[in-house]
Amino acid sequence: MTNHTPRVFSGIKPSGGLTLGNYLGAIKRFVDMQAQDFETIYCVVDLHAITVWQDPKELTDATREVAAGFLASGIDPSQSILFNQSQVPAHAELAWLFNCVARVGWMNRMTQFKDKAGKNAEQSSLGLYAYPSLMAADILLYHATHVPVGEDQKQHVELTRDIAAKFNHDFKAEGFFPQPEPIIEGPATRVMNLRDGTKKMSKSGESDMERINMTDDADKIAKKFKKAKTDPEPLPETLDGLKDRPEAKNLVDIYAGLSGLTNEQVITEYAGAGWGKFKPALADLAVEKLAPISEEMSRLMNDKAEIDRILGEGADKAEAIAQPILDQAYDITGFLRSRTR
């Protein structure tokens, strides 16, 4: 069995702007893992974005905004590789190999396609249907061993493991592709809507008041938390008391995620407190943690050349890892490769 370097890969789709959900569910964890014993590779997954229609100019802007969000939150290009996916063609190339390894039945079991396509499945792009195969290529192209993801992406990492195992088996290449582990941890890996605690916080929600945008200034952040939907009851003495109280649980989760405390510690500190005490405290904490990120994002977005330079250099570093792995996969598959580069 091949020993693979401990390596993290994860990405965020550039469509519609970053929210607090992206920050707590992904970017903050990416920054934490950067300081651990991993090689860290982070990607703006623009190829995934076009599985549904994107205005070309808006896609360019959104790609830079996600990159700015990574950088403003603490991703350091000297410690991590940061790039946008379309600048490394090997992602699409390996995805085609995996399209021919993965089975239609596996894709039919993917719950996210059913959720996103809904009743219009016949009108959906082939890309939306097959994108879990591209996601597997994103991860395995770097022989990544760990993938920080939200709970809703766990099924795709499991599919990635299946594709890796089938490729290794079919081509008698035991251990070539690793079995990556999903990392799902932390108090706020799934941040919910501020107006409806049963729905995930989304970039595409109807009202701007239901989400915290990472570009919101201090006043907007404070206002949104102070107006967030709650229930009449004070905070309970224990976590069990948050059961069947989705809005209350969401705000406690967010406080824990921003503060670095556990949910239990937050409940202990605020047991019995009313929302008149807790929501202003949460608003102050959110402003303290998020406003500097928003300000730095704004500064970066006014220096597009710098963002583009960082993404370009990151793509060169990513390709230096990815291309030899793709070349090996091509050799294993039996492709004739006689060109000299």
C-alpha positions as CSV (number, residue, x, y, z in Angstrom):
1,M,0.0,0.0,0.0
2,T,1.4,3.4,-1.0
3,N,2.0,5.9,1.9
4,H,0.6,9.2,0.9
5,T,1.7,12.6,2.3
6,P,-0.9,14.0,4.7
7,R,-2.6,16.5,2.4
8,V,-5.8,18.5,2.7
9,F,-7.9,19.6,-0.3
10,S,-11.1,21.5,-0.3
11,G,-12.8,24.3,-2.2
12,I,-15.6,26.8,-2.4
13,K,-17.8,27.5,-5.4
14,P,-17.9,31.1,-6.6
15,S,-21.6,31.7,-7.1
16,G,-23.5,34.5,-5.4
17,G,-21.0,35.7,-2.7
18,L,-19.6,34.4,0.5
19,T,-21.7,34.0,3.7
20,L,-21.1,33.4,7.4
21,G,-22.0,29.8,6.5
22,N,-19.0,29.5,4.2
23,Y,-16.7,31.1,6.8
24,L,-17.7,29.0,9.8
25,G,-18.4,25.8,7.8
26,A,-15.3,25.9,5.7
27,I,-12.9,28.8,5.5
28,K,-12.2,29.2,9.3
29,R,-11.5,25.4,9.4
30,F,-9.2,25.7,6.4
31,V,-7.2,28.4,8.2
32,D,-7.0,26.2,11.3
33,M,-5.7,23.2,9.3
34,Q,-3.1,25.4,7.7
35,A,-1.3,25.5,11.0
36,Q,-1.3,21.7,11.4
37,D,0.8,18.9,10.0
38,F,-0.7,18.9,6.6
39,E,0.0,20.2,3.1
40,T,-3.0,22.4,2.5
41,I,-4.5,23.0,-1.0
42,Y,-7.5,25.3,-1.3
43,C,-9.4,26.0,-4.5
44,V,-12.0,28.3,-5.9
45,V,-14.0,25.7,-7.8
46,D,-15.2,27.7,-10.8
47,L,-15.7,24.6,-13.0
48,H,-18.3,23.5,-10.5
49,A,-20.0,26.9,-10.6
50,I,-21.0,26.5,-14.3
51,T,-23.0,23.4,-13.7
52,V,-25.8,26.0,-13.5
53,W,-25.8,29.1,-15.7
54,Q,-23.4,31.9,-14.6
55,D,-23.1,35.3,-16.1
56,P,-19.5,35.3,-17.3
57,K,-18.6,38.7,-15.8
58,E,-20.2,37.8,-12.5
59,L,-18.3,34.5,-12.4
60,T,-15.0,36.4,-12.8
61,D,-16.0,38.8,-10.0
62,A,-17.2,36.0,-7.8
63,T,-14.0,34.0,-8.3
64,R,-12.0,37.0,-7.1
65,E,-14.4,37.6,-4.2
66,V,-14.0,34.0,-2.9
67,A,-10.2,34.3,-3.2
68,A,-10.3,37.6,-1.3
69,G,-12.4,35.8,1.4
70,F,-9.8,33.1,1.7
71,L,-7.0,35.6,2.0
72,A,-8.8,38.0,4.3
73,S,-9.7,35.2,6.7
74,G,-6.1,34.1,7.1
75,I,-5.2,31.7,4.2
76,D,-1.5,32.4,3.6
77,P,-0.3,31.7,0.1
78,S,3.2,31.0,1.5
79,Q,1.7,28.2,3.7
80,S,-1.2,27.0,1.5
81,I,-1.7,26.6,-2.2
82,L,-4.6,28.8,-3.3
83,F,-5.8,28.8,-6.9
84,N,-8.9,28.7,-9.1
85,Q,-9.7,25.3,-10.5
86,S,-10.0,26.2,-14.2
87,Q,-6.4,27.3,-14.4
88,V,-5.3,23.6,-13.8
89,P,-6.8,21.6,-16.8
90,A,-5.8,18.3,-15.1
91,H,-9.0,18.6,-13.0
92,A,-11.2,18.3,-16.0
93,E,-9.0,15.6,-17.6
94,L,-9.0,13.3,-14.5
95,A,-12.8,13.9,-14.2
96,W,-13.2,12.3,-17.6
97,L,-11.3,9.2,-16.5
98,F,-13.5,9.1,-13.5
99,N,-16.7,9.5,-15.6
100,C,-15.6,6.2,-17.2
101,V,-15.0,4.5,-13.8
102,A,-18.0,5.7,-11.8
103,R,-21.3,4.0,-12.4
104,V,-24.6,5.6,-13.3
105,G,-26.2,3.9,-10.4
106,W,-23.8,5.6,-8.0
107,M,-24.7,9.0,-9.5
108,N,-28.4,8.2,-9.2
109,R,-28.0,7.8,-5.4
110,M,-26.5,11.4,-5.0
111,T,-29.1,13.2,-2.9
112,Q,-27.7,16.7,-3.8
113,F,-28.6,16.3,-7.5
114,K,-32.1,15.5,-6.6
115,D,-32.3,18.5,-4.2
116,K,-30.8,20.9,-6.7
117,A,-32.5,19.6,-9.9
118,G,-35.9,19.0,-8.2
119,K,-38.7,18.5,-10.7
120,N,-36.6,19.9,-13.6
121,A,-34.0,17.1,-13.6
122,E,-34.5,16.6,-17.4
123,Q,-33.6,20.2,-18.0
124,S,-30.5,20.1,-15.8
125,S,-27.0,20.2,-17.3
126,L,-25.1,17.0,-17.6
127,G,-22.5,18.7,-15.5
128,L,-24.8,19.1,-12.6
129,Y,-25.5,15.4,-12.7
130,A,-21.9,14.3,-13.1
131,Y,-20.2,16.9,-10.9
132,P,-19.5,14.4,-8.0
133,S,-17.1,12.8,-10.5
134,L,-15.3,16.1,-10.9
135,M,-15.3,16.6,-7.2
136,A,-13.6,13.2,-6.8
137,A,-11.0,14.3,-9.4
138,D,-10.4,17.5,-7.5
139,I,-9.5,15.6,-4.4
140,L,-7.7,12.6,-5.9
141,L,-5.6,14.7,-8.4
142,Y,-3.5,15.7,-5.4
143,H,-3.7,12.4,-3.6
144,A,-5.4,14.3,-0.8
145,T,-5.9,12.3,2.4
146,H,-8.2,14.6,4.3
147,V,-11.2,16.7,3.0
148,P,-12.8,19.3,5.4
149,V,-16.4,19.4,4.2
150,G,-19.9,20.2,5.5
151,E,-22.3,17.3,6.5
152,D,-24.1,17.8,3.1
153,Q,-20.9,16.9,1.2
154,K,-20.0,13.8,3.1
155,Q,-21.8,11.6,0.6
156,H,-19.5,13.0,-2.2
157,V,-16.4,12.1,-0.3
158,E,-17.7,8.6,0.2
159,L,-18.3,8.4,-3.6
160,T,-14.7,9.7,-4.1
161,R,-13.5,6.7,-2.0
162,D,-15.6,4.3,-4.1
163,I,-14.1,5.8,-7.3
164,A,-10.6,5.6,-6.0
165,A,-11.1,1.9,-4.9
166,K,-12.6,1.0,-8.3
167,F,-9.9,2.6,-10.3
168,N,-7.2,1.0,-8.2
169,H,-8.9,-2.4,-8.5
170,D,-9.8,-2.2,-12.2
171,F,-6.3,-1.2,-13.3
172,K,-4.5,-3.3,-10.7
173,A,-2.9,-0.2,-9.2
174,E,-3.3,-1.0,-5.5
175,G,-2.9,2.1,-3.4
176,F,-2.4,4.5,-6.2
177,F,-5.3,6.7,-5.3
178,P,-5.7,7.1,-1.5
179,Q,-8.9,6.7,0.5
180,P,-9.5,10.3,1.7
181,E,-11.2,11.0,5.0
182,P,-14.0,13.5,5.3
183,I,-13.4,15.9,8.3
184,I,-16.7,17.1,9.7
185,E,-16.2,18.8,13.0
186,G,-16.8,22.0,15.0
187,P,-19.9,23.6,16.5
188,A,-21.1,25.5,13.3
189,T,-20.3,23.3,10.4
190,R,-23.9,23.9,9.1
191,V,-25.0,27.5,9.7
192,M,-28.8,28.1,9.3
193,N,-30.9,30.9,8.0
194,L,-31.4,33.9,10.5
195,R,-35.1,34.0,9.7
196,D,-35.8,30.3,9.6
197,G,-33.6,27.9,11.6
198,T,-34.8,24.9,9.6
199,K,-33.1,26.1,6.4
200,K,-29.4,26.4,5.6
201,M,-28.0,29.9,5.3
202,S,-27.8,30.5,1.5
203,K,-26.4,33.0,-0.9
204,S,-29.6,32.8,-2.9
205,G,-32.1,33.4,-0.1
206,E,-34.9,35.8,-0.8
207,S,-34.1,38.4,1.9
208,D,-30.6,39.8,2.7
209,M,-31.6,39.8,6.4
210,E,-31.6,36.0,6.5
211,R,-27.8,35.7,6.0
212,I,-24.6,37.4,7.0
213,N,-22.5,38.3,3.9
214,M,-18.8,38.3,4.4
215,T,-18.8,41.7,2.7
216,D,-21.3,43.2,5.3
217,D,-19.9,46.1,7.3
218,A,-20.1,46.3,11.1
219,D,-23.4,48.1,11.2
220,K,-25.1,45.5,8.9
221,I,-23.7,42.6,10.9
222,A,-24.9,44.0,14.2
223,K,-28.4,44.8,12.8
224,K,-28.9,41.4,11.3
225,F,-28.1,39.6,14.5
226,K,-30.2,41.9,16.6
227,K,-33.2,41.3,14.3
228,A,-32.6,37.5,13.9
229,K,-35.7,35.4,14.6
230,T,-35.8,33.7,18.0
231,D,-38.5,32.2,20.2
232,P,-40.0,33.5,23.5
233,E,-38.1,31.2,25.8
234,P,-34.7,32.2,27.5
235,L,-31.6,30.1,26.8
236,P,-31.8,26.7,28.6
237,E,-29.6,25.3,31.3
238,T,-28.3,22.5,29.1
239,L,-27.8,21.7,25.4
240,D,-30.8,19.2,25.5
241,G,-33.0,22.3,26.1
242,L,-32.2,23.5,22.5
243,K,-34.0,20.5,21.0
244,D,-36.9,21.6,18.8
245,R,-35.7,25.2,19.0
246,P,-33.9,25.6,15.7
247,E,-33.4,29.3,15.7
248,A,-32.0,29.3,19.3
249,K,-29.7,26.4,18.5
250,N,-28.4,28.2,15.4
251,L,-27.5,31.3,17.3
252,V,-25.8,29.3,20.0
253,D,-23.9,27.4,17.3
254,I,-22.8,30.6,15.6
255,Y,-21.6,32.1,18.9
256,A,-19.6,28.9,19.6
257,G,-18.1,28.9,16.1
258,L,-17.0,32.6,16.3
259,S,-15.8,32.5,19.9
260,G,-13.9,29.2,19.8
261,L,-16.0,27.9,22.7
262,T,-17.9,24.7,22.7
263,N,-21.7,24.8,22.5
264,E,-21.7,23.5,26.1
265,Q,-19.5,26.4,27.3
266,V,-21.8,28.9,25.6
267,I,-24.9,27.5,27.3
268,T,-23.2,27.4,30.7
269,E,-22.2,31.1,30.3
270,Y,-25.6,32.2,29.1
271,A,-28.0,29.7,30.9
272,G,-31.3,31.4,31.7
273,A,-30.3,34.6,29.7
274,G,-33.0,36.3,27.6
275,W,-32.5,37.2,24.0
276,G,-32.1,40.9,25.0
277,K,-28.8,39.9,26.6
278,F,-27.6,37.2,24.2
279,K,-28.3,38.7,20.8
280,P,-26.4,42.0,21.5
281,A,-23.5,39.9,22.9
282,L,-23.5,37.8,19.7
283,A,-23.7,40.9,17.5
284,D,-20.7,42.4,19.3
285,L,-18.7,39.1,18.9
286,A,-19.6,38.9,15.2
287,V,-18.6,42.4,14.6
288,E,-15.3,41.9,16.4
289,K,-14.5,38.7,14.4
290,L,-16.0,39.5,11.0
291,A,-15.7,43.3,10.4
292,P,-11.9,43.1,10.0
293,I,-12.3,40.3,7.4
294,S,-14.9,42.4,5.5
295,E,-12.6,45.4,5.5
296,E,-9.7,43.4,4.2
297,M,-11.8,41.8,1.5
298,S,-12.8,45.2,0.4
299,R,-9.2,46.3,0.2
300,L,-8.2,43.2,-1.8
301,M,-11.2,43.5,-4.2
302,N,-9.8,46.9,-5.1
303,D,-6.5,45.3,-6.0
304,K,-7.6,42.7,-8.6
305,A,-4.1,42.4,-10.1
306,E,-2.8,41.1,-6.7
307,I,-5.6,38.5,-6.4
308,D,-4.9,37.4,-9.9
309,R,-1.2,37.1,-9.3
310,I,-1.8,35.0,-6.1
311,L,-4.2,32.7,-8.0
312,G,-1.8,32.4,-10.9
313,E,1.1,31.5,-8.7
314,G,-1.0,29.1,-6.8
315,A,-2.1,27.4,-10.0
316,D,1.5,26.9,-11.0
317,K,2.2,25.2,-7.6
318,A,-1.0,23.1,-7.9
319,E,-0.1,22.0,-11.4
320,A,3.4,20.9,-10.2
321,I,1.7,18.4,-7.9
322,A,-1.3,17.5,-10.1
323,Q,0.4,16.9,-13.5
324,P,2.7,14.0,-12.5
325,I,-0.3,12.3,-10.8
326,L,-2.4,12.7,-13.9
327,D,0.5,11.5,-16.1
328,Q,0.7,8.3,-13.9
329,A,-3.1,7.8,-14.1
330,Y,-2.8,8.1,-17.9
331,D,0.0,5.5,-18.0
332,I,-2.0,3.2,-15.7
333,T,-5.0,3.6,-17.9
334,G,-2.9,2.6,-21.0
335,F,-3.0,5.9,-22.9
336,L,-0.2,6.3,-25.5
337,R,1.7,9.4,-24.6
338,S,4.5,10.2,-27.0
339,R,4.6,14.0,-26.9
340,T,7.5,15.7,-25.3
341,R,6.6,18.7,-23.2
